[in-house]
Amino acid sequence: MLGQQMTLVAVPFQVYRLTGSSLMVGVTSVVALVPLVVFGLLGGAIADAVDRRVLLLVTSVGAAATSALLAVQALLPGNGHLAVLWVLTALVSAFAAVNQPTRSAVIPALVGVEGVAAANALAMTVRQAGVIVGPLLAGLLIGTGGLPLTYTIDALGFLAAVFLLRGLPSLPPGGGGGSLRPGAAVRGVWEGFAFLRTQPVLLMTFVVDIIAMLFAWPQAVFPQLSQTTFAGDANSLGWLFAGVSIGSLVMGLTSGWVSRVDRQGAVVLGAIAVWGVAIVGFGLASTLWLAVLCLAVAGAGDMVSAVLRSSMLQTAAPDEMRGRMQGVFIVVVAGGPRLGDLRAGVLASTVGVSAAMVSGGVVIVVAMAVVAVAVPSFWWFRASRATEYAERARSALTAPAAD
């Protein structure tokens, strides 16, 4: 995570140094998003077809090689080449899109159903620590050793992961796997969506997150606030960007209680409602410390929601579908905030930051109440009965074939 976050800082920095254009930096984000969406979905289907340990090793080796090539291209005359950088950035995103859902899909097999929530809390705490520390290290390394050193450290991190992954046992998917042919992978993605439509609990884990991110992801308004409302505060932009991650990290470090939650669906809805209320407070905040506090509360709510939603996906979905469910999860997590940025940016430029944030937060609170009433199976979902839910889902999955 440290290496990945360092590279996420180094790539846009290098693009801007090569082009002097923020537009090109934005285009680079799209270059990374497209393979993330495509291979996030295909990667989930692949993870349901092959030994997941082997797939983790292959993607980690590929990521290490790509990061090493990033270091080499940074040594090219002129400090790199934009087209080469874009190709390698797309490859980094593609390997990550296959690796991440595979890592999530193997958690139940490694720790058992009882340990899933705690393992997710640990994994997401590590992620938030990386989100905070990685960019700081990247800034230090770029300033002292340059871009090649930053990319090289990322490559070494993936090689260390390969060494550790070799110690895992074989991790075949439930049902014996399937075919790796391109047509089979695409068909597997379609089967995943068809299965999801028949499982309201699993479907709603994605819907509620999309609602939360679409209506209240605040990042797009940070630059405007740092130049207007909080212009007199030192490093206000940095504090605003760190706010959500600070709350997520603190919640992750104190998340033992989350792993013991039984009414997971109800707590997810409550956590997202907390996110909405905190964003309302952020939109109304007149001081930097209050704004950061509200963002931290929002981040804490988001951490609880993410841990429990991921746990529901990993325990209530049959093993032969877990890779595809995690692939959809990765796409939703990546795409939701980008759509939220678009909404927040449009509204902030027309009706103001406060109206954009407050209206979004109110919509979220109301929407969670509607979900609780309209989809009672999600509201009443219990972790203690997840295995039963997975068995019913497996029966629904195999019923057409039996017919």
Protein Blocks (a to p, Z undefined) as FASTA:
>chain_A
ZZmmmmmmmmmmmmmmmnopaklmmmmmmmmmmmmmmmmmmmmmmmmmbcfklmmmmmmm
mmmmmmmmmmmmmmpghiiafklmmmmmmmmmmmmmmmmmmmmmmmmmmnojklmmmmmm
mmmmmmmmmmmmmmmmmmmmmmmnommlmmmmmmmmmmmmmmmmmmpccdddehhiaafb
fklmmmmmmmmmmmmmmmmklmmmmmmmmmmmmmmpcklmmmmmmmmmmmmpghklmmmm
mmmmmmmmmmmmmmmmmmmpmblmlmmmmmmmmmmmmmmmmmmpcbfklmmmmmmmmmmm
mmmmmmmmmmmmmmmpcfklmmmmmmmmmmmmmmmmmmmmmmmmmmmmmnojklmmmmmm
mmmmmmmmmmmmmmmmlmmpcfklmmmmmmmmmmmmmmmmmZZ
